[in-house]
Amino acid sequence: MLSTELIQQFKTIVNEKYVFADEETLQIYSHDETEKLSYLPSVVLKPRTAEEISAILKLCNEHKIPVTPRGAGTGLSGGALPDLGGVVLSTERMNQIIEIDERNLQVITEPGVITEELQNAVKEKNLFYPPDPQSKGSCFIGGNIAENSGGPKAVKYGTVKDYVLNLEVVLPTGEIIWTGVNVIKNATGYNLTQLIVGSEGTLGIVTKIVLRLIPLPKYDLLMLVPFRSVEKAGEAVSAIFRAGFTPSALELVEINALKITSDYVENKSIPVHDGIAAHLIIETDGNNQDVLMQEMEAIATLLEGYDTEEIFFAEDAQQKEELWKLRRKTAEAVKLKGYTIEEDTVVPRAELPALINGVKALGIQHNFDVVCYGHAGDGNLHIRIHKEGVPNSYGNAEMTSILAELFKLVKTLRGTISAEHGIGLIQKTYMPIMFNDMQLNLMRGIKKVFDPNNILNAGKVFDMA
């Protein structure tokens, strides 16, 4: 519990109407989308400026009060969970797009802007910000920076890190800095910008963001390819790239996940009969529609050798939207069905069949149900687990042991334990599988330099020694 004096100081900094200690608000900010975990903070603060955040962090650093930064609360690794209590610092009021610079193909934005709203704003000027996480309609761009988010279009265009030029950051000790400059090339000192990207709110709180943009492609085409074998679908992914094609999106959804999602969104237009094991959603984009059509037809011809059924081409924007709606609602649908444990593994794309087979074998061995879907073009497989009576992996010894087996398999396949969801709270147990003591101590040393009193998202990613 925080003292009345400290609460009053917070009210002086941000105005008392943006300081919340009532039970209802604390409950709302006690959880994100991670499993079914919940931890009450002592207070929720909603500052509007970097200067207000600076004053808050100076006060918390002085009194060694834990601070958990929070965006939209859509995270899946527990990065916004206030498991140590203290302050939840929400960036939701920092929600302005400051400038769209058409001459230099850049946008300056605050962190509380919803990702899809930013994409739509630059689209009106024929510009394109490609990273499109599944929750793009609700997640904040600041949270995307913290997690180095990806999404379907990462296969062609890369992840958030490939678009961040410069960041205004408030350090845990209260200083406000810019991490770089607004240029594409920069070989001046250490790259602090890229150090902040993906640091999960443990090194500083981002308050302004400079992103590079690209011209908006004029056309996109989409097709749905049913496979009789999940393994063949995985093999087909590698074959597409080896043949010289680079889709703008290449998504895999296995049949059980698709059945659940089709029922959830009441869409019966997609074939889901028992003869089909998985679907690939394949998109291409560019500025020449004839070339795109030739490319799609060539991909379809290639895939006929991988045990497919009839391929469905989306004929118009509505059909494309229906297909993407199915894909984007998958996580929500399967979670409601009881698949509350989600892992975010990634392997070289040619190893996808081995990963899928390994996951299914673990399910049989340890008596759990599993559905798989994800960004197959990146080798990024989202694994959703339902084990009767086990809603959370965090704190469950049996599930921790099972996931350790899974992650050792992932490492054997030359992959890693998170592609875009981050480590946060629930994956930090498995960091020693991926890193040795020297590597982890280097990370701890960086954290110590930025946050000497360990107040900012303490206990996330790894524990301090």
HELIX and SHEET records of a PDB file:
HELIX    1   1 THR A    4  VAL A   14  1                                  11    
HELIX    2   2 GLU A   16  TYR A   18  5                                   3    
HELIX    3   3 GLU A   23  ILE A   28  1                                   6    
HELIX    4   4 ALA A   50  HIS A   63  1                                  14    
HELIX    5   5 THR A  115  LYS A  123  1                                   9    
HELIX    6   6 ILE A  141  GLU A  147  1                                   7    
HELIX    7   7 ALA A  154  TYR A  157  1                                   4    
HELIX    8   8 VAL A  160  ASP A  162  5                                   3    
HELIX    9   9 LEU A  192  ILE A  196  1                                   5    
HELIX   10  10 VAL A  230  ARG A  242  1                                  13    
HELIX   11  11 ILE A  255  VAL A  265  1                                  11    
HELIX   12  12 GLN A  289  LEU A  303  1                                  15    
HELIX   13  13 GLU A  304  TYR A  306  5                                   3    
HELIX   14  14 ALA A  317  ARG A  328  1                                  12    
HELIX   15  15 THR A  330  LEU A  336  1                                   7    
HELIX   16  16 ARG A  349  GLU A  351  5                                   3    
HELIX   17  17 LEU A  352  HIS A  366  1                                  15    
HELIX   18  18 ALA A  376  ASP A  378  5                                   3    
HELIX   19  19 ALA A  397  THR A  412  1                                  16    
HELIX   20  20 LYS A  428  TYR A  430  5                                   3    
HELIX   21  21 MET A  431  MET A  434  1                                   4    
HELIX   22  22 ASP A  437  PHE A  450  1                                  14    
SHEET    1   A 4 VAL A  19  PHE A  20  0                                        
SHEET    2   A 4 VAL A  43  LEU A  45 -1                                        
SHEET    3   A 4 VAL A  87  SER A  90  1                                        
SHEET    4   A 4 VAL A  67  ARG A  70  1                                        
SHEET    1   B 5 ILE A  97  ASP A 101  0                                        
SHEET    2   B 5 GLN A 106  THR A 109 -1                                        
SHEET    3   B 5 ILE A 205  ARG A 212 -1                                        
SHEET    4   B 5 VAL A 164  VAL A 170 -1                                        
SHEET    5   B 5 ILE A 176  TRP A 178 -1                                        
SHEET    1   C 2 LEU A 127  PHE A 128  0                                        
SHEET    2   C 2 ILE A 214  PRO A 215 -1                                        
SHEET    1   D 7 PHE A 312  PHE A 313  0                                        
SHEET    2   D 7 TYR A 219  PHE A 227 -1                                        
SHEET    3   D 7 ALA A 278  GLY A 286 -1                                        
SHEET    4   D 7 ALA A 249  GLU A 254 -1                                        
SHEET    5   D 7 ASP A 369  HIS A 375 -1                                        
SHEET    6   D 7 ASN A 380  HIS A 386 -1                                        
SHEET    7   D 7 ILE A 341  VAL A 346 -1                                        
END                                                                             
